[in-house]
Amino acid sequence: MAKPLIVCRDLSIIYNKGKSNEFKALQGVNTDIYEGEYIILFGASGSGKSTLMYSIQGSLPPGEGTLLIRGDDIYSYPPSERVYFQRYVMGIIFQSFNLIGSLSVLDNVALPMIFCDADRTTRERRAQSLLDRFGVGHVSHKIPAMLSGGQQQRVSVARSMVNDPKILLADEPTGNLDSVSTQQVMDKIDEINTFDRRTIIMVSHNAAHLSYAHRVYYLKDGFVVREVVNPQRKQIKPVREGETIVTELEQLARLYPYDSVDTLRVKSMVNFLTQQYTYDQLIRLEHAIALFIKGKINKDTFIRALILKLEQGGVEIEEKEAKRMAHTAELLIHQSDDIRRFRAKKDNDDIFFSQHKLAERLRDHLLYAHNMKLSKEQNENLVEMIADRVTGVIEEDQFNERLMKGVRGRGLSLDSKESDSLTRYFEKIIAQGVDVSYKS
């Protein structure tokens, strides 16, 4: 049976050990990483994933526990041997490229070979070959500042491979790249794993990257909270029969990668209790809704997609329910368009609505959708609340609370059930009409 290349046992990394500000960046980590595996260390910022990677690289000695690479404790090596290990066994790709601005691209890639006593001709031949391989050979004479971010990172990938390392570390390698460059870099790293058979250990907080890995270690607050095997890749680590089965929990983990296992179990139970549809139906429903929201299909096509049999690529929902869904979605999209135009503040009189006018339109829709009739004073209060919510003056919970307040308190005197239903529906409209930028 194959033995692990990298073994961590009860590994803890401790900063300022013994001092009043002692901090455990990693706690009790256990991992087995096999030669040729593609491993992703996944988690939010501060979870400990980079700390684990740099400990494996040889820069952060264990405070507790053991770390073995090829059966050796690299931290027991004398300094010269550890440098040799880092030079020949490890390659590393940084998020910020770390190219030397005064050197040409070719010299940047060739630089690590200088410390291996390779002659100039050998260095340049090897560097140019790697640059050609990664699609940046034509810019080898330029300095890094003349390259795009994606090109610089591909140069960084070439540099990491110049000494032919057995293990390649990648610390958020696409964190500073656009989507096109990200795909190019991820494909090149995957190529190194697949064709060069190099072991890849990547730090990432991007859930879109998880499908590349053989296995994913999820970290949170310095702990490895779970290990997930990717059933779509042939496993190198010996696995027991059935271990790679795709459970609903793992499917949910792909949708909600930062949630704990307990939270995922709750989602699974809620889905069982409230949804009559399978996971595949929900995924296909999401796809159809995405096309409908983007305007790529019309209402009739959307309904047909919902009715169509699963084996034909549809969702397989009864026609009556499909029409109800389409009608509700159409109303939400239509009303959210008003919010989107209002928040965009277009200077076109045909599409711009004043705050009060928008609130009145939304009020009329809410009352229609919920078959509600209000007094004149309640109507005025609702318009005011809608305007406050759309412009961000009040939050969702404040909106909900005001719905239950008395009319004299600028509310509607609704009961909690009515208030929750109206709030939930209104928030769906707002969610469709307001853009959100996610910051890493």
Order of alpha helices (4+ residues) and beta strands (2+ residues): beta-beta-beta-alpha-beta-alpha-beta-alpha-alpha-alpha-beta-alpha-beta-beta-beta-alpha-alpha-alpha-alpha-alpha-alpha-alpha-alpha-alpha
